[in-house]
């Protein structure tokens, strides 16, 4: 349309699907900040909906419950960690270094406040390890398995079983990030863990 000779772009009304996506995005973004700041138990759904500018009914419509909202936030954090792993791996074309850099990125993520609180502390207590393992399998663990399978196929490493090696390394790193998150000196714990992990991985290499 024209206003005094100036072309003004008309704003297209949001579709219902777009409105739903925008509402869920607002709620998960604000909830992520609140869960990080206060923890799952102390975070208030009333505060979350007020900050998001929606009703409590909208929260329950989209997520079913406070736990449902928390699960969505944990899934988002898991995806973000997986993205960091992928981005770190993609900085090199060398398959071995891709594995090393991806593992380092996963371990470093444990220093982030939202990862510590949501994924490592409240996640297991609220959702249980089985639920978290399922989410992990779709993100960082999937990338780890692909890296190990690729290295085994190229005969850079030798493993009795790709699946077994993936679960062993994933379990070790999941335990390590918990230790790092709770350490009195997390940066030192991170450095020590990276060094120890690289020693373990070196043992898989074909001499």
Secondary structure as the mmCIF struct_conf table of DSSP 4:
data_model
#
loop_
_struct_conf.conf_type_id
_struct_conf.id
_struct_conf.beg_label_comp_id
_struct_conf.beg_label_asym_id
_struct_conf.beg_label_seq_id
_struct_conf.end_label_comp_id
_struct_conf.end_label_asym_id
_struct_conf.end_label_seq_id
STRN STRN1 UNK A 2 UNK A 3
TURN_TY1_P TURN_TY1_P1 UNK A 4 UNK A 5
STRN STRN2 UNK A 6 UNK A 7
HELX_LH_PP_P HELX_LH_PP_P1 UNK A 9 UNK A 15
HELX_RH_AL_P HELX_RH_AL_P1 UNK A 16 UNK A 38
TURN_TY1_P TURN_TY1_P2 UNK A 40 UNK A 42
HELX_RH_AL_P HELX_RH_AL_P2 UNK A 45 UNK A 52
TURN_TY1_P TURN_TY1_P3 UNK A 53 UNK A 53
HELX_RH_AL_P HELX_RH_AL_P3 UNK A 56 UNK A 63
BEND BEND1 UNK A 64 UNK A 65
HELX_RH_AL_P HELX_RH_AL_P4 UNK A 66 UNK A 89
TURN_TY1_P TURN_TY1_P4 UNK A 90 UNK A 91
BEND BEND2 UNK A 93 UNK A 93
HELX_RH_AL_P HELX_RH_AL_P5 UNK A 95 UNK A 108
HELX_RH_3T_P HELX_RH_3T_P1 UNK A 109 UNK A 111
BEND BEND3 UNK A 112 UNK A 112
HELX_RH_AL_P HELX_RH_AL_P6 UNK A 113 UNK A 114
HELX_RH_PI_P HELX_RH_PI_P1 UNK A 115 UNK A 122
HELX_RH_AL_P HELX_RH_AL_P7 UNK A 123 UNK A 127
HELX_RH_AL_P HELX_RH_AL_P8 UNK A 129 UNK A 137
TURN_TY1_P TURN_TY1_P5 UNK A 138 UNK A 139
HELX_RH_AL_P HELX_RH_AL_P9 UNK A 140 UNK A 153
TURN_TY1_P TURN_TY1_P6 UNK A 154 UNK A 155
BEND BEND4 UNK A 156 UNK A 156
STRN STRN3 UNK A 157 UNK A 157
BEND BEND5 UNK A 160 UNK A 160
HELX_RH_AL_P HELX_RH_AL_P10 UNK A 162 UNK A 182
TURN_TY1_P TURN_TY1_P7 UNK A 184 UNK A 185
HELX_RH_AL_P HELX_RH_AL_P11 UNK A 186 UNK A 202
TURN_TY1_P TURN_TY1_P8 UNK A 203 UNK A 204
STRN STRN4 UNK A 205 UNK A 205
#
